[in-house]
Amino acid sequence: MAVLVETRYEHIILDEHQNPIVEDVNTKVIEIVLDKIAYGWSAEEIHNQHQHLSLGQIHSALAYYWDHQDVLDRDIENRFKNVEQLRLTRQPTPLQVKLRAKGLLE
């Protein structure tokens, strides 16, 4: 069984990889933060989009982010770099090949 670590933030625990998650729903804090950053959503809008999260859980996740912003921003940057590396090294799908042949995809 995974070892979970409590934090001083209500609703937030660290998983076995030391990633902060929302307790009981296993939503990563970084996912909530990315909704705020990418879409500019307020806590209320995040709640509307993810009704399994309470406002208390969302606010705790955002508080955790603001107190650990440097670490989490580096994590976000590393995730984007990994995605870009995967995108650059993967082979095109058969659909992409067909669409490119028809001039419908760059």
Short mmCIF file of the C-alpha atoms (twelve columns), coordinates in Angstrom:
data_MODEL
# 
_entry.id   MODEL 
# 
loop_
_atom_site.group_PDB 
_atom_site.id 
_atom_site.type_symbol 
_atom_site.label_atom_id 
_atom_site.label_alt_id 
_atom_site.label_comp_id 
_atom_site.label_asym_id 
_atom_site.label_seq_id 
_atom_site.Cartn_x 
_atom_site.Cartn_y 
_atom_site.Cartn_z 
_atom_site.pdbx_PDB_model_num 
ATOM 1   C CA . MET A 1   0.000   0.000  0.000   1 
ATOM 2   C CA . ALA A 2   1.193   3.507  -0.813  1 
ATOM 3   C CA . VAL A 3   2.445   5.651  2.030   1 
ATOM 4   C CA . LEU A 4   0.600   8.940  2.178   1 
ATOM 5   C CA . VAL A 5   1.894   11.883 4.189   1 
ATOM 6   C CA . GLU A 6   -0.301  14.489 5.808   1 
ATOM 7   C CA . THR A 7   0.530   18.151 5.290   1 
ATOM 8   C CA . ARG A 8   -0.373  21.231 7.288   1 
ATOM 9   C CA . TYR A 9   -2.969  22.017 4.613   1 
ATOM 10  C CA . GLU A 10  -6.404  20.610 5.280   1 
ATOM 11  C CA . HIS A 11  -7.430  18.214 2.494   1 
ATOM 12  C CA . ILE A 12  -3.900  18.001 1.023   1 
ATOM 13  C CA . ILE A 13  -1.613  14.983 1.395   1 
ATOM 14  C CA . LEU A 14  1.559   13.844 -0.339  1 
ATOM 15  C CA . ASP A 15  1.400   10.620 -2.330  1 
ATOM 16  C CA . GLU A 16  4.155   8.000  -2.469  1 
ATOM 17  C CA . HIS A 17  6.070   10.183 -4.988  1 
ATOM 18  C CA . GLN A 18  5.744   13.276 -2.765  1 
ATOM 19  C CA . ASN A 19  3.207   14.850 -5.136  1 
ATOM 20  C CA . PRO A 20  0.532   16.894 -3.352  1 
ATOM 21  C CA . ILE A 21  -2.955  15.530 -3.933  1 
ATOM 22  C CA . VAL A 22  -6.420  16.258 -2.613  1 
ATOM 23  C CA . GLU A 23  -7.209  13.627 -0.009  1 
ATOM 24  C CA . ASP A 24  -10.115 11.258 -0.665  1 
ATOM 25  C CA . VAL A 25  -10.444 12.204 -4.359  1 
ATOM 26  C CA . ASN A 26  -6.811  11.732 -5.463  1 
ATOM 27  C CA . THR A 27  -6.870  14.834 -7.649  1 
ATOM 28  C CA . LYS A 28  -3.393  16.312 -8.045  1 
ATOM 29  C CA . VAL A 29  -2.914  19.849 -6.768  1 
ATOM 30  C CA . ILE A 30  -1.077  20.603 -10.006 1 
ATOM 31  C CA . GLU A 31  -4.218  19.772 -12.022 1 
ATOM 32  C CA . ILE A 32  -6.219  22.343 -10.066 1 
ATOM 33  C CA . VAL A 33  -3.435  24.902 -10.448 1 
ATOM 34  C CA . LEU A 34  -3.280  24.324 -14.207 1 
ATOM 35  C CA . ASP A 35  -7.025  25.000 -14.454 1 
ATOM 36  C CA . LYS A 36  -6.437  28.309 -12.687 1 
ATOM 37  C CA . ILE A 37  -3.400  29.221 -14.816 1 
ATOM 38  C CA . ALA A 38  -4.583  27.958 -18.210 1 
ATOM 39  C CA . TYR A 39  -8.191  29.104 -18.052 1 
ATOM 40  C CA . GLY A 40  -8.065  31.850 -15.439 1 
ATOM 41  C CA . TRP A 41  -10.781 30.066 -13.505 1 
ATOM 42  C CA . SER A 42  -11.771 31.184 -10.026 1 
ATOM 43  C CA . ALA A 43  -12.171 28.614 -7.257  1 
ATOM 44  C CA . GLU A 44  -15.920 28.731 -7.890  1 
ATOM 45  C CA . GLU A 45  -15.489 27.974 -11.599 1 
ATOM 46  C CA . ILE A 46  -13.068 25.145 -10.828 1 
ATOM 47  C CA . HIS A 47  -15.762 23.760 -8.522  1 
ATOM 48  C CA . ASN A 48  -18.359 24.093 -11.304 1 
ATOM 49  C CA . GLN A 49  -16.075 22.186 -13.678 1 
ATOM 50  C CA . HIS A 50  -15.020 19.566 -11.091 1 
ATOM 51  C CA . GLN A 51  -18.016 19.098 -8.836  1 
ATOM 52  C CA . HIS A 52  -16.350 16.218 -7.000  1 
ATOM 53  C CA . LEU A 53  -14.088 18.848 -5.390  1 
ATOM 54  C CA . SER A 54  -15.374 21.037 -2.574  1 
ATOM 55  C CA . LEU A 55  -14.494 24.709 -2.410  1 
ATOM 56  C CA . GLY A 56  -12.484 23.956 0.729   1 
ATOM 57  C CA . GLN A 57  -10.435 21.360 -1.142  1 
ATOM 58  C CA . ILE A 58  -9.853  23.767 -4.032  1 
ATOM 59  C CA . HIS A 59  -8.810  26.629 -1.763  1 
ATOM 60  C CA . SER A 60  -6.445  24.318 0.157   1 
ATOM 61  C CA . ALA A 61  -4.888  23.186 -3.130  1 
ATOM 62  C CA . LEU A 62  -4.414  26.791 -4.263  1 
ATOM 63  C CA . ALA A 63  -2.958  27.780 -0.877  1 
ATOM 64  C CA . TYR A 64  -0.538  24.863 -1.117  1 
ATOM 65  C CA . TYR A 65  0.470   26.080 -4.587  1 
ATOM 66  C CA . TRP A 66  1.096   29.664 -3.505  1 
ATOM 67  C CA . ASP A 67  3.251   28.472 -0.602  1 
ATOM 68  C CA . HIS A 68  5.218   26.069 -2.856  1 
ATOM 69  C CA . GLN A 69  5.030   27.978 -6.143  1 
ATOM 70  C CA . ASP A 70  8.705   27.619 -7.124  1 
ATOM 71  C CA . VAL A 71  8.674   23.836 -6.785  1 
ATOM 72  C CA . LEU A 72  5.321   23.373 -8.505  1 
ATOM 73  C CA . ASP A 73  6.154   25.807 -11.317 1 
ATOM 74  C CA . ARG A 74  9.332   23.786 -12.013 1 
ATOM 75  C CA . ASP A 75  7.211   20.620 -12.026 1 
ATOM 76  C CA . ILE A 76  4.794   22.197 -14.523 1 
ATOM 77  C CA . GLU A 77  7.692   23.318 -16.724 1 
ATOM 78  C CA . ASN A 78  9.233   19.828 -16.632 1 
ATOM 79  C CA . ARG A 79  5.902   18.262 -17.563 1 
ATOM 80  C CA . PHE A 80  5.575   20.567 -20.574 1 
ATOM 81  C CA . LYS A 81  9.147   19.769 -21.638 1 
ATOM 82  C CA . ASN A 82  8.424   16.037 -21.387 1 
ATOM 83  C CA . VAL A 83  5.263   16.395 -23.478 1 
ATOM 84  C CA . GLU A 84  7.132   18.415 -26.100 1 
ATOM 85  C CA . GLN A 85  9.914   15.824 -26.215 1 
ATOM 86  C CA . LEU A 86  7.353   13.051 -26.687 1 
ATOM 87  C CA . ARG A 87  5.615   15.065 -29.401 1 
ATOM 88  C CA . LEU A 88  8.874   15.594 -31.290 1 
ATOM 89  C CA . THR A 89  9.994   11.961 -31.115 1 
ATOM 90  C CA . ARG A 90  6.772   10.110 -31.833 1 
ATOM 91  C CA . GLN A 91  5.895   8.679  -35.205 1 
ATOM 92  C CA . PRO A 92  2.876   10.133 -37.037 1 
ATOM 93  C CA . THR A 93  -0.309  8.120  -36.823 1 
ATOM 94  C CA . PRO A 94  -1.829  6.646  -39.999 1 
ATOM 95  C CA . LEU A 95  -4.546  9.318  -39.827 1 
ATOM 96  C CA . GLN A 96  -1.939  12.091 -39.675 1 
ATOM 97  C CA . VAL A 97  -0.152  10.600 -42.686 1 
ATOM 98  C CA . LYS A 98  -3.417  10.553 -44.690 1 
ATOM 99  C CA . LEU A 99  -4.340  14.108 -43.681 1 
ATOM 100 C CA . ARG A 100 -0.864  15.408 -44.592 1 
ATOM 101 C CA . ALA A 101 -1.041  13.655 -47.963 1 
ATOM 102 C CA . LYS A 102 -4.303  15.512 -48.656 1 
ATOM 103 C CA . GLY A 103 -2.804  18.828 -47.481 1 
ATOM 104 C CA . LEU A 104 -5.192  19.020 -44.530 1 
ATOM 105 C CA . LEU A 105 -2.497  18.932 -41.863 1 
ATOM 106 C CA . GLU A 106 0.914   20.557 -41.618 1 
# 
